[in-house]
């Protein structure tokens, strides 16, 4: 089968499509024929080597954190799934490899794919959707009537957070580039402001701030209400490890006000996302679709910025 891999840290060009053996599902595992996977910003830091100190995996390494597809086979002990079932899910925590023709994952990493979405477009949701859902419901406990600021509202997580915040009943303010203001308003934002011309001190107070940018966190924390909560989902790319340590220290000192987490959703959380998608509370936002051979270009574009939603890798294209 084909799998996207890299054998050294570096620019997008290190990514390649290799022929590798099809995995065999072990006990409690499900073999899924992958329809599509999304390109996540976190993978760029791993591929470039900026997170080499926190990742001990050897080479070659694979990429891709979520997927949609159909069950091909099941391992011993699996009773929930059958061959042919349409599913979506995530790779095990801190594991990558969904950009492949097949993946074998624990059955707890799967849920039924939404019936109202194609398996291609649905691939924009598993990582981004569960991240936004956990951030706003479990961590921030966003309530109807509260004021929510989404910083980085046009990306994968931000575009879902805007929709989810509106579905919860919050007043949503989105920070985005000038060319995307009408676009994020159409997603559900009550207000949209140009992040280039809006200073933190120009903003009102918010009950919840969801940050997917990672810079100037102190200035934005100052815009919280007395009982406000910030959930930080990104770190400063120019000083990555320093930013991670500083944010970790802040979360330890003020856990009710400043929150960090590494997305590791349960089967129930993934199933909850299925229900939200079928109810229309969140919908996938797809910027562009690439074949497996276009994964380097997808990484280049994501690094350049300006993405609206998600870049997808269509594993069906080019499959024998």
N, C-alpha and C positions, 0 to 999 in steps of 0.2 A: 504494500500500500504506500501512498504518498504521505509524507509528513514534513512540515516546515521545521527546520532546525538551524542551529548555528554552532560553530565549534570554537569561537573566540568572541570576546567582547569587542564592540565597535559600532560603526554606523549601520544604517539599514542594509547596506550591501552585504553584510555578513550573513543575512538570512538566505536560505536556499531550500529547495524542495528535494528531499531525498526519498529513495525507496527503502522501506524498512519492513520488518515482519509485522503481520497483523497480530495485535495482542490477543491473549486468551483470557476470558473472564475467570477470575478465581471465585472462591466462596463469597457469596454476598455481592458479587459484582455483575454488572450488565455491560455487554458489548453493544455500542451504538454506532451505526453507520452515520457519520456526520453529514448534515446538509449544509450548515453554515456556522461560522464562528465570528465573534466581533474582535476588533482591535482595541485593546485597552491601554490607556495612558501609562498605567503602572508597568506594563511590559517593557516600555521604552527604557525606563531606568534600569531594569534588569539586563536588557540586551546591551545597553551602552557600557555596563560595568559600574555604574554609579552606586549600585547596591550590592556590589560583590562581597562586601564585608558581612552582609546579613544573609547571604545565600551561599550554601555550601554544595549545591548540586554540581556534579561534574559535567564535562562536555562529552558528546554533543548535548545541547539543551534545546528544548522545544518551546513553542510559544502558543498562546491562546488559552484563555481562562474559562470561556463558556461556549455553549454549542446548542444547536438543535439537530434533531435527526430522528431516526427510527431504530428501534431495538432490533439487533441482528441475532443475538444469542444471549443466554443468561447462564450464570454460574450456579453451582450447587447452593441451595438454600434460598434462592430467589423465587418468591411466589407472586409478587405484585405485578411483574412485567412479563409480557409475552412478545415473541418475535412479531415485528410489524407495528408495534405501538409507537405513536408519535410522541416524542418526549423533548424536554429541554432541561438543561442543568448546568452545573459548574464542575470544574475539575476539583480534586481535593485541595484543601487550603494550602496556599503557597506552592502549588503544583501547576504546571502549564503543559500544554500538549494537545489542545482541542483543534488546532489547525492540522488536521490529519483526516484520512479517509475513515478511520475507525478510532474510537477511544473506549477503554474499559474503565469504568468508574464504579465506586460503591453505590448500591441502590439508593442510599440516603441522599445522594447528590442529584437526584432526578425528580421531576414532576411531570405530570401530563402537560403536553404543549397546548396552548390556547387554541380552541377550535375555530376562533374567528380570525386567526392570523395565519399567513403562510409560514412554512418553516424557515423560509429565507428571511422575511422581515422580522419574525419573532426573535431572530438571533441577536438583535440589537438590545434585548431586554435583560437577560438573566443576571449578568454582573451589575450593570448600571441600575436595574430595577430593584434588586435586592439590597444594594448599597444605599440607594435613596430611601427605600422603605425602612430599613433598619435605622438609618440616621434620623429620620423625622419622627418615627413612631417609638422605637425603643429607647434611643439615646436622648433626643430632644423632647420627646413627648409633646409634640406640637398639637395644639388644641384649636378647635373652631373659634374664629374670632381673633386669634393672635396674629401678630405681624411677623412675616417671614421674609428675610433677605436671602436670595440665592446669588452667590458670587461665583461667576463662571457658568452662567445659565444656558449657554448654547452647547456645551459638551454633552457627553453621554449621560453622566449622572445629573448634571445641572438641568438638562431638558426634561428629565423624568421628575426631578424634585419640584420643578415649577408645576407640572401637571398634578403631582401627588399633593402638594401643598394646597392647591386650589380645590382638589377633591375632598380634602380634610375640612376645608372651610376657612382657611387662613387668608389673610390679605397678603398677596405675594408681590414683592418687589424684586425685579431681576436686573442684574448688572450684566451688560453685554456691549459689544461694539455698536457703533452708530448704525451700521448697515443691518444689524440683526434685531433692532428694537421692535419693529413691527412683527417680526417673526416670533420672538418670544412672547409678545402680547397675544398673538394668535394661539400660542400654546396654552395660555391661561393666566399669564402674569397680569396683575391689576395695574402695575406700573413697571416701566422699563426705562433704565437710564444708561447713558453712555459711560462706561467705566473709565474712559480716557479723560473725560472732562468733569466727572463727579468725584470730588474728594470725600474721604470718609466723614469729615466734619460737616459736609453738606447734607448728609443723610439724617433722617429722623432716628428715633430709637426703635429697636426691634426686640421682640420676644425670643426669636430664634434666628441665628445667622448660620447658614450652611455655606461653608467655604470650600471651593474646589479650585482655588488658585494657589494658596500657600504663602503669599507674600503679605507684608504689612498687617499681620494678624493683630498686633497690639492696637493699632489704630482702629481696626474694625471692632475689636472687643469693646472699645470705648463707646460704641453705638448700641450696646445692649441695655435693656431696661434693668431695673434693680434685680429682678428674678430671671433675667435673660440667660439663654444658653447658646453657646457657639459649638458647632460640630465641625471640626477641621478634617477634611478628607484629602488634603494635598499638602506638600511641603515645598519650600523654596528650592527650585531646581538648581540655582546657582550656588547654594550652600546646603546641599541635601542632608548630610548626616548631622550637621549643626542644627538645622531646622527640625529634624526628627527628635533630637535630644531636647531641644528647647521646648517643643510642643509636649513631649512626654513629661517633662518637669512641670509644666503649667497644668497639665491634666491631673498630675499627682497632687499638686498644691490646691487646686480649685476644681475638684471633680464634678461638682454640680453645675459649674459655670462653663467649663471648657472640656470638651469631650473628644476623645480619639477612639477609633476602633479599626480593626482589620476585618474586613467582611468575610465571614465564614458562615453562610446561612444554613439553617436546618432544612430538612425536607419539608417541614410545615411552612417555613418562610417562602420557599420556592413555590409551593402549592398556593400560598396566599397571593403571590405575584400572578399566577395563572388566573385566579379568580378576579383580580383587579383588571387584568388585561381583557378578560371576557366581558367584564362589566363596562368597559370603556373608560375606566378611571385613569388608566395610563395607556399610551399607545407608543409603539416603537417609532423612533426618529432615525431614519437612515439617510446618511449623507451620500455615500457612494458604495458600490459593490465591486470587488476585485476578485479575479481568480486566484488560486493559490500562488501562481507564479508572479502575482502582483503585490505580494505582501510587503516587499521592500518599499514599493511606491506608497502603499498605505501608511507605513511607518514614517516615511519622509513627509507626507502631507500632515500627519498628526503632529509631528515635531514642529512643522512650520506654523501651526495654529490656524484658526478660522473654521474648524470643523463644526458642522451643525448636526448634532446627534452622534451617530456612530458610523465608522467605516466597517464594512462586513467583508469577510472572505467566503466566497461561494465555493465550497469543496465539491459540489456536483459538477461544476465546469471543469472539463478536462479529465473527468473520471472515465476510465475505460468502460 
